[in-house]
Amino acid sequence: MTKTTPETHAKPVNLRIREDVRILIDRAAKIRGKTRSDFMIDAAYRAAEDTLLDQALIKVDPESYRHYLDILDEPPSGEGFARLMNAPKPWQR
């Protein structure tokens, strides 16, 4: 029987980008202490995760959904909300 293992070898990806975009990416990568490739891989990975998570479907029973909607319909309240509403506003200073 053959044992299967996940692919661990990196595969190349070639991109053609404008010079101004490359310069911007290089500046940001330097600030983060990363190579251009690592910076771009991290950014692409985060964007891919966000895209997939945005597509997640959450199913709940009707009772739970009704409870969720009821909570959303309640007016905000509580000590934290009162403190927030009474905090000095930056534009009022």
Residue pairs with C-beta under 8 A, 6 or more apart in sequence:
15 40
17 25
22 36
25 36
25 39
25 40
26 36
28 39
29 35
29 36
29 38
29 39
29 40
32 39
34 42
60 68
